[in-house]
Amino acid sequence: MIWDELETGFAQLATAGLLRRRRTLDAPCSPEAEVDGRRLIAFCSNDYLGLANHPALIAAVQEAAERWGVGSGASHVVSGHLRPHAELEERLAAFVGRERALYFTTGYMANLAIAPALLERRDAIFADRLNHASLIDAAQLARAEHIRYPHGDLDWLTDRLARSRARRKLILTDAVFSMDGDLAPLPELFELAERFDAWLVVDDAHGFGVLGPQGRGSLAHFQLPASPRLILMGTLGKAAGVSGAFVAGDRRVIEWLMQRGRSYIFTTASSPVIAAALLTSLELIAAGDDRRAHLQKLITQLQEGLEELSWQLLPSPTAIQPLVIGDNPTTLALAERLFARSLWVPAIRPPTVPTGTARLRISLSAAHTTDQVDALLTVLRSGIDLDAQTFPANP
């Protein structure tokens, strides 16, 4: 029976240390979380600038709800494209220095729109092997040839681009890789896109708002030009503190996505309240140099504090600081040990990361304090050389 197979599958996931669980929060998103009546210091949010619970965003939502109501009522291409949506797209395009932008309900939906709309069976996608799941799914939906190159291996990619006879080529990459925290070599990838007449699609989910002058993102960080072959996707539920995403680039590309992007056309537009909040968020991001400077200070503090640990802290210059533990049981046990000490750090396991590289994914926010980072460092240092047998998996 199918039910027995599902139960067997759950048991296998649990045995392998891969069974996921959700925790329900009883307080707004912030470094101080409340779960099951307990107060925790959370190092698991992507709220990199600490804007998710900002008073200015709350006020913008309240005002917008009075003016625009809550729902949009239809898809953007029917009757759901309200003035806040239009203003947001204009502001986003100007903020990242592109001709036009298209607003999506989620980053996953934005990524699902791009490759399938631009490519067909005779085309080819060249994708970094560590790309986010949404980019992998988008490549599969595109029905083009899907070529995955070793992470950051420009020589391998150059060779495959040179040998490709595809009608259209598209290089697909994260800007900041979500589980390693490292940056893609975007200038070199752009040079390859120019040399081989390819599009370069950059998912800047974890760079937008954090990197570049005024938080304008990874393309600005690397000073890449506003080329027609550059397509930028940025999410708005991380550093921007709200939700949604956008795709920005050449006006013809964006118009084509509006005409052919299935995940844009065939879904109800997000609430105008969200768009109004994002207009305020862009102002806070642009004026957020102090927040970004404090975040960088916390990154340095954490890295220096973990130098003596036997576990490997990956070399990340971003708010994502992965501490590789290795096997699943030890990683889960360490995460539970931290949780018992009122420190919430997620254990990331396969298939999200390669087998044998299970890790604690420490996410820092400008809303964290140096004392909170010190508290995390103290407990992690006490766990040196401990294995899964030293402390219970579920204290």
C-alpha positions in Angstrom: 0.0 0.0 0.0 1.2 3.5 -0.8 0.7 4.5 2.9 3.1 1.8 4.1 5.6 3.1 1.5 5.3 6.6 2.9 5.8 5.4 6.4 8.8 3.5 5.4 10.1 6.6 3.6 9.7 8.7 6.8 11.5 6.0 8.8 14.4 6.0 6.3 14.7 9.8 6.4 14.8 9.7 10.2 17.4 7.0 10.3 19.6 9.0 7.9 19.2 12.2 9.9 17.3 13.8 7.1 13.8 14.2 8.5 12.8 17.9 8.6 10.8 19.5 11.4 9.2 22.9 11.6 9.2 25.2 14.7 6.4 27.7 15.1 7.4 31.1 16.2 5.3 33.2 18.6 7.0 36.5 18.0 7.9 38.6 14.9 11.0 38.0 12.9 14.1 39.3 14.8 17.3 38.0 16.4 15.2 37.2 19.5 12.8 34.5 18.6 10.1 32.9 20.8 9.4 29.2 20.2 7.2 27.0 22.5 7.4 29.6 25.2 11.2 29.9 25.1 13.2 32.9 24.2 16.1 32.2 21.7 18.8 34.0 19.9 18.2 33.1 16.3 21.0 32.8 13.8 18.8 31.2 11.1 17.0 34.2 9.4 17.8 35.8 6.0 16.7 39.1 7.4 20.2 40.4 6.8 19.5 44.1 7.5 17.0 43.6 10.3 14.2 45.2 8.4 11.5 42.5 8.7 9.9 44.1 11.8 11.0 47.7 11.1 8.4 50.3 12.3 8.6 52.2 9.0 7.5 49.1 7.1 4.7 48.4 9.6 3.4 51.9 9.1 3.7 51.6 5.3 1.6 48.4 5.4 -1.1 50.0 7.6 -1.4 53.1 5.4 -1.5 51.0 2.2 -4.2 48.7 3.6 -6.4 51.7 4.2 -5.8 53.0 0.7 -5.6 49.8 -1.4 -7.2 47.1 0.7 -5.5 43.7 1.0 -5.9 41.6 -2.1 -5.1 42.3 -5.7 -8.0 40.2 -7.0 -6.4 38.9 -10.2 -3.2 38.3 -12.1 -1.0 41.2 -13.2 -2.0 40.7 -16.8 -5.8 40.8 -16.0 -6.7 43.4 -13.4 -4.3 42.8 -10.5 -1.6 45.3 -11.4 -2.2 48.1 -9.0 -0.4 51.4 -8.8 1.9 50.3 -5.9 3.1 47.4 -8.1 3.9 49.7 -11.0 5.7 52.2 -8.8 7.7 49.4 -7.2 8.9 48.1 -10.6 10.0 51.5 -11.7 11.9 52.1 -8.4 13.5 48.6 -8.6 14.8 49.2 -12.1 16.2 52.5 -11.2 17.8 51.1 -8.0 19.7 48.4 -9.7 20.5 50.5 -12.8 18.5 48.4 -15.4 16.0 49.5 -18.0 13.0 47.7 -16.6 11.9 45.3 -13.8 9.1 42.8 -13.3 7.8 42.1 -9.8 7.0 38.4 -8.8 5.3 37.0 -5.8 8.3 34.8 -4.8 11.9 34.3 -5.8 11.2 30.7 -6.8 8.5 31.9 -9.2 10.8 34.6 -10.7 13.5 32.0 -11.4 11.0 29.6 -12.9 9.9 32.3 -15.4 13.3 33.2 -16.9 14.9 30.2 -18.6 11.7 28.5 -19.8 10.5 31.7 -21.4 13.8 32.5 -23.2 15.0 29.0 -24.3 13.8 26.0 -26.3 15.0 22.5 -27.1 17.8 23.6 -29.4 19.3 25.8 -26.7 21.7 25.2 -23.8 21.9 26.2 -20.2 25.3 26.3 -18.4 24.6 26.2 -14.7 26.9 26.2 -11.6 26.5 22.8 -9.8 25.8 24.6 -6.5 22.9 26.7 -7.8 19.7 27.0 -5.8 17.0 24.4 -6.3 14.8 27.0 -8.1 17.5 27.5 -10.7 17.8 23.7 -11.2 14.1 23.4 -11.6 13.9 26.2 -14.0 16.6 24.6 -16.2 14.7 21.4 -16.2 11.5 23.1 -17.2 13.2 25.0 -20.0 13.7 21.7 -22.0 17.0 23.0 -23.2 20.2 21.1 -22.8 21.2 21.4 -19.1 25.0 21.4 -18.6 26.1 21.7 -15.0 29.7 22.9 -14.5 31.8 22.2 -11.4 31.4 25.0 -8.9 33.2 28.1 -10.1 35.3 26.2 -12.6 35.8 28.7 -15.4 38.2 26.6 -17.4 35.6 23.8 -17.6 32.8 26.2 -18.5 34.9 27.9 -21.2 35.6 24.6 -22.8 32.0 23.5 -22.9 30.8 26.9 -24.2 33.4 26.7 -27.0 32.2 23.3 -28.0 28.5 24.0 -27.8 26.5 24.3 -31.0 23.4 25.5 -29.3 21.3 28.1 -31.0 21.0 30.2 -27.8 23.2 29.9 -24.7 22.5 31.0 -21.1 24.9 31.0 -18.2 22.9 30.5 -14.9 24.4 31.3 -11.5 23.8 32.4 -8.0 25.6 35.6 -7.0 26.0 34.5 -3.4 25.7 30.7 -2.9 23.2 30.1 -0.2 24.9 27.2 1.6 28.6 28.2 1.2 28.3 32.0 1.3 30.9 32.5 -1.4 30.6 34.9 -4.4 30.3 33.8 -8.0 33.1 35.1 -10.3 30.7 37.4 -12.0 33.2 39.6 -14.0 34.7 36.5 -15.5 31.3 34.9 -16.2 30.2 38.2 -17.9 33.3 38.1 -20.1 32.5 34.5 -21.1 28.9 35.6 -21.9 30.3 38.3 -24.1 32.8 36.0 -25.8 30.3 33.3 -26.6 27.2 35.4 -27.2 25.3 34.1 -24.2 22.9 35.5 -21.6 24.1 35.7 -18.1 21.3 35.2 -15.5 22.3 36.1 -12.0 20.3 35.2 -8.9 21.1 37.8 -6.3 18.9 36.6 -3.6 21.6 36.9 -0.9 23.5 39.9 -2.3 20.7 42.4 -2.9 20.5 44.9 -0.1 23.8 43.8 1.4 26.5 44.1 -1.3 27.4 47.0 -3.5 27.1 50.8 -3.0 23.9 51.5 -1.1 23.1 47.8 -1.1 22.4 47.8 -4.9 23.5 44.2 -5.1 26.2 41.9 -6.6 26.3 43.5 -10.1 27.0 46.9 -8.5 29.5 45.3 -6.2 31.5 44.0 -9.2 30.7 47.2 -11.2 29.2 45.2 -14.1 27.6 47.3 -16.9 23.9 47.4 -17.8 24.4 45.0 -20.7 21.4 43.6 -22.6 22.8 40.1 -22.0 22.7 40.5 -18.2 19.5 39.5 -16.4 19.3 40.1 -12.7 16.9 38.3 -10.3 16.7 39.6 -6.7 14.5 38.5 -3.9 12.8 40.9 -1.5 12.1 38.6 1.5 15.7 38.6 2.7 17.6 41.8 3.1 14.6 43.8 2.0 12.6 42.4 4.9 9.3 41.8 3.1 8.5 39.2 0.4 8.5 38.8 -3.3 11.2 39.1 -6.0 12.0 40.9 -9.2 13.7 40.3 -12.5 15.5 43.3 -14.1 17.3 43.9 -17.3 16.9 45.0 -20.9 13.4 46.3 -21.6 12.9 43.7 -24.4 13.8 40.8 -22.2 11.5 42.0 -19.4 8.6 42.5 -21.8 9.1 39.0 -23.1 9.0 37.6 -19.6 5.7 39.5 -19.1 4.3 37.9 -22.2 5.7 34.4 -21.8 6.6 33.8 -18.2 4.1 31.3 -17.0 4.8 31.8 -13.3 4.1 35.5 -13.8 1.0 35.2 -16.0 -0.9 32.4 -14.3 -0.9 33.5 -10.7 -2.8 36.2 -8.7 -0.7 39.3 -8.1 0.6 39.7 -4.6 -1.0 42.2 -2.2 -0.5 45.9 -3.0 0.2 46.2 0.7 3.5 44.2 0.1 4.4 46.4 -2.8 3.9 49.5 -0.7 6.1 48.1 2.1 8.8 47.4 -0.4 8.8 51.0 -1.6 9.7 52.0 1.9 12.2 49.2 2.3 14.1 50.4 -0.8 14.6 53.8 1.0 15.9 52.0 4.1 18.3 49.9 2.1 19.7 52.9 0.3 20.2 54.7 3.6 21.5 51.6 5.3 25.3 52.0 5.2 25.5 51.9 9.0 23.6 48.6 9.1 25.9 47.1 6.5 29.0 48.3 8.4 27.7 46.7 11.6 26.9 43.5 9.8 30.5 43.4 8.4 31.8 43.9 12.0 29.8 40.9 13.2 31.1 38.8 10.3 34.7 39.6 11.3 33.9 38.9 15.0 32.5 35.5 14.2 35.2 34.5 11.9 38.0 35.5 14.3 36.2 33.8 17.1 36.0 30.5 15.3 39.5 30.3 14.1 40.6 27.7 16.6 37.7 25.3 16.1 38.5 21.9 14.5 35.4 22.2 12.4 35.8 24.1 9.1 34.3 27.6 8.7 34.0 28.1 5.0 35.7 31.3 3.6 32.6 33.5 3.1 32.7 37.3 3.0 28.9 37.4 3.4 26.3 37.2 6.1 26.1 33.4 5.5 28.7 31.7 7.6 28.7 27.9 7.2 30.4 25.8 9.8 31.0 22.3 8.2 30.6 19.5 10.8 30.5 16.5 8.4 28.1 13.7 9.3 24.4 14.2 9.9 24.0 12.8 13.5 26.8 15.0 14.8 25.5 18.1 13.1 21.9 17.5 14.4 23.2 16.9 17.9 25.2 20.0 17.9 22.3 22.0 16.6 20.2 20.6 19.5 22.9 21.4 22.0 22.8 25.0 20.8 19.0 25.0 20.9 19.1 23.8 24.5 21.3 26.7 25.3 18.8 29.1 23.7 20.8 29.5 20.5 18.9 28.6 17.3 21.2 27.6 14.4 19.9 25.4 11.7 21.5 22.1 10.7 21.8 21.8 7.0 22.0 18.3 5.6 21.9 16.5 2.2 20.4 16.8 -0.3 20.7 20.6 0.3 24.5 20.1 0.6 26.7 17.3 -0.6 26.9 14.1 1.5 29.5 14.4 4.2 29.3 18.2 4.4 26.4 18.6 6.8 26.8 22.0 8.5 25.5 24.7 10.8 24.4 27.6 8.6 25.0 30.6 10.7 23.1 33.6 9.3 24.0 37.0 10.7 21.9 40.1 10.7 22.6 43.8 11.3 20.0 43.5 14.1 22.3 41.1 16.0 24.5 42.5 18.8 28.1 41.7 19.5 27.0 40.2 22.8 24.7 37.8 21.0 27.5 36.7 18.7 29.7 36.2 21.7 27.1 34.0 23.3 27.2 31.8 20.2 30.9 31.6 20.1 31.1 30.6 23.8 28.9 27.6 23.3 30.5 26.5 20.0 34.0 26.6 21.6 32.7 24.4 24.4 31.7 21.8 21.7 35.3 21.3 20.4 36.0 17.6 19.7 32.6 16.5 20.9 30.8 13.9 18.8 27.2 12.7 18.6 27.7 10.3 21.5 28.7 13.0 23.9 25.4 14.6 24.2 21.8 13.5 23.4 20.2 14.3 20.0 17.0 15.6 21.7 17.9 17.2 25.0 
